[in-house]
């Protein structure tokens, strides 16, 4: 395929978060494209949509859409392809590709949205992990392909306690550059299937490849090991290397990071506040349990009814306060990224 040329009226965001809502089953391309033939390369313009898709589920067994054709050859046209980080431009299109609205056009000017060049072709598409994906086939049989086959599932990108940044650029490299020119690499094959493979090396790094272009690396967190701590999650790097023409590729690099281990542990202010809040949470829980135990062990008449009622109310308030504080700690120090604690 020839080089992808992205078109947008706004600059792509530097920080892309994963938001998923409704699926889009049509992506806008240049008007003169109604077919995506396999016999020749095609050049197309991408118009990024403004709605997101639901969070992808783990990949399931594919029955109707196969990666291999009847002759056992790999089919490049039976996969979702990542194009670009999703940006919002506000252009609105109908289901047949006709333009309905161009917000940037002057209200008192000509109706540019009705011009033939504003119309587009329609391809199945979706937005996942803040990236636009499209299915390179306009056949009506693939209109609902998203219900049968989804883009590659990356657990770290779908988990709410992770944030990630997405970088992309076009590079003048093809598959011929990816050749091993050094000594053999000592690694262990975990599994090898038609859809990809996974390996591990002596440094406990896991390499996962999902055909035709997804590559994920799980790295041991050596920083935590040096500090004598064990991080609950490993460092992760995700690469989508999409061939766009002979000798050219589009590289999308996604760097997920666990919010707590990437910032709170290393920030003295946040770490100190986190420890104080956790100590207060435990203190409230201990007081609540101790108050309940005292009321249960005390015989009737040893303390007044007013004192017993006060102790019961205090136990309930402390228990409720510990639950609220637990949610506050998670929201402030685990879920949000770089949200410094109150000083």
N, C-alpha and C positions, 0 to 999 in steps of 0.2 A: 504493500500500500504506500502511496505517496505521503508526503509529510502532512501531518495534521496542522491546521492553522486555526488557532482559537480566536474567537471574536467576542469582545465584551466591551461595554461602555463604562465599566468601573474597574478599578484596579483590584486584583485578587487579594483577599485578606491574608495577613501574615500569620495569623493564628487561626487554624480551622478546628472547630470542635465537632464532635459527632452528635448530630441531632437527626432524629428520624421521626417522620410522621406518616404521610400518605404516599403511596407509590405513584410515579408518573410512568405511563406506558407509552409515551411518545416523546421523542426528542427532535428538535428542529435542526434541519440541515439545509444546505443550499437548495434552491428551488429546482434546479435542473437535475437533481439526484432523486430518482425514484427507484433505482435498482442499486444493489451492491454486488456486482458480478464477481465471480471467483476467478474468471479467466484473465482479468486485467486489473491493474491497480487503479484506484480512484482517489481523487482529491476532494475533500469536503470541508465546509465551515461548520463549526460547532457553536450553537447558541445555547448557553447554559440555562437550565430551568430554574424556577424560583420556589419549588416545593420539594420537600424531602420525602424519603421513603421509609418504611418501618424498619426497625432493627432486624438485621438478618439473623436467621437461625443457623445453627451448625449445618454443614452440608449433609444432604441425605443421598441415598442411592438414586442415581439417575436411571430412569427407565425409558423415557421417550426421547430424550436428547442425549446423544452419545458423542464422545470426543473423537471416536474413530469411525470412519466410514466402512462400507461393506468390504472394501479391500484391505482393511486394517491400517489405513493411512491416517495420520493425525489431521483432524479437521480444524483449521484455524477459525472457521466461521461458526463454530458451535460453542463460543465462549463469550462472556461479558468482557468488555475492554474499558479500562479506565482512561479518561481523556484529560481531565484538568480538575483542579479544586473548584468547587461550585461557587460561582459568584452570582449576584443578583443584578439584573439590568432592567427588569420591569416590562420587557416586551411581552405581549400576550398574543397567543396564537390559538386558532381553532383546531379541532381534531383533524381536519384535512390539510393543515399547514398554512391556512390563510391568516394573515396578520390582523389582529383586532385592535391593538393599541400600541403606540410608541410614546411613552411618557416624555421623552426628551424632545419630541417634535413640538414646535410652537402651536398654540391653540388657534391662532389666527392665520396660520400658514396653510399650505395645500395638504390634503389628506394623504400624506406619504405612506401611511400604513396600507393603503390600497394599491400601491405600486406593485407591479409583478416581481420586482427584485426583493420586495419585503416578504414574499411568500416563501415557504420552505417545504422540504420533503419531510417525511415522518418516519422515524425509527423507534423501536422499543427502547426505552431508557429508564434509568432510575438514579437516585442519589443515595449513596451510602458512604459513611465515614467522611462526609463533606466532599466527596469526589463524584463527578458525573461519570456514569457507566452507560454504554450503549451496546445493543445487540446488532451486529452488522448484517441484518437481513430484513427486507421490507415485506417479505411474504406474510400474508394475513395469518398463516399458521402460527407465527411467532408473536402475535399480538399480546398474548398472555404468557409469554415465556418466563416472566418473573415468578409466576406461581409454580413453575416446574423446575427452574434452575436459577439460582441466585449467584451474585458475584462472590468471590472468595471470602470466607468468613474468618475474621481475625478476632479472637476473643478479647485481646487487650484493647482493641479499638472500640469494642462494644461495651466494655465494662465502665460503669459510671465513675469509679474511683481513679480512672486514668484520664489524663489530658494528653493531647498530641498536637504536634506541628507538622504541616505538610509543605514540602518543598518540591518544586518541579521545574524542569528545564529540558529543552531539546538538545540532544548531544549527537555529534557526527560519528556514532559507533553502531555497528551491527553485531550479529552473532559471531562473526569471524574474530572479533577482538577478545571474546570470552574463551580463551584457550589457555590451558595449563602449560606454562613454559618453564616451570621450575622443577624441583624434586617432587616425587610422589608425596601426597598428603596422607598421613596416618589417620584414618577415621573409621568409624563403625557404622555400618548401614543398619538403621533401625527398621525401615521398611522401604519397599520399592514397588510402586504400582504404576499403572498406565497414566494416572493423573498426577504423579509426583513422587517424591521420595523424601526421606529424613535421615540425617546422619548426625553423629556426635564425634567430637575429637577429644584429645587428652585433657583439654582445659574445660571439659564439661560444657562446651558450647554446642547448642543444637542448631542445625541448619535444616530448614524446611523449604522445599520447592513445590509449588503447585502450578502445574502447567496451565497456560503456556508461558506466564511471565511473572508470577508472584513468588517472591523470595523473602523469607523471614528468618531472622537470627535471634536466638535467645542466648544472652551472654550472662555469665556468672557475675554477680555484683561484688567485685573485688574491693570496692571502697568499704562496704559493710563488713567484709571479712577481715580487713585490716583493723577495723574498730572493734572487733570481737563481737559483732552483731550479725544476725542473719536476717536479711530482708525477705519478706514474704513473697516477693515477686522478683523475677530476673529482669535485667535490662533487655529491651526488645528493639530491634530495628526491622522495618518493613520496607521492601522495595517493590515497586511495580515498574518493570522495564518493558514498554510496549513498542514493538517494531512498527514504524510508520512508513518507511520506504527502505529500499536497499541501502545499507550503510548508515541509516539514521534511526534513532530511537527517541522515545520520550520517557524520561526517568522521573517517577514520583517517589519521593522518599518521605516516609512517615515515621516519626520518632515518638512513640508513646512513653509516658513517664508516670510512675505512681506518685501521686501528689504528696502523700505523707513522707515517703522515703526520699523524694527528690528535694524537698524543701524544709519541712518542719523539723526533721532530724538534724539538719545542718544549720538551721537558723537559731541562734541563741535566744532571741526574743520569743519566737514561736515555741521553741522547745521548752523554755522555762514556763511560759503560760500554759502550755499543754500539761506539763507535770502538775502544776498547781490546780488546774481544773480537775484533773483525774484524782488528785488527793481529796479535793472537796467532794467529788462524786462518791468516792469510797467512804468518806466520813459520813455523808448523809445516809448511805446504805447501812453502815454499821449502827448508826444511831437509831434508825428505823427498826432494825432487827432487835437491837438491845431493848428498846422501849417495849416492843411486843413481848419479848421474853420476860421482862420485869412484870408486866401486867398479868401474864399467864402464871408466873410463879408466886405472885403476891396473893396471900389469902384475903378474902373479903373482910373488911374492917380495919386492915392494917394501914391503908391510905384512904383518904376521903374520896368521895365520888367526884368532886370537882378536880382533884389532882389526877385521878384515873382518866377522866374525860380529857383533861389537858394533855396528858401523856399520849392518849390515843390519837388526838388531833395532830400533835407534833409528829408522831410516827407516820401518819398518813401524809402530812405535808412534806416530810423529809423523803419519803419514798417517791412521791410525785416529783419533788425537786430533783432527785437523782435521775429519774427518767428523762426529764426535760434537759438536764445538764448533759446527759449522755448523747442525746440528739444534737445538742448545740456543739459539743466537742466534735462529733463526726462531721457536721456540716461545715464547721469553721476550719478544722485541721486536716480532714481527710478528703472531703468532697470538693471544696473550693481550692483553686490553685493560687498560691502566693497571696493569700488573704491574711495579712499579719494580724496577730492577736492584739487586743486592746492593751495599751500600756498604762 
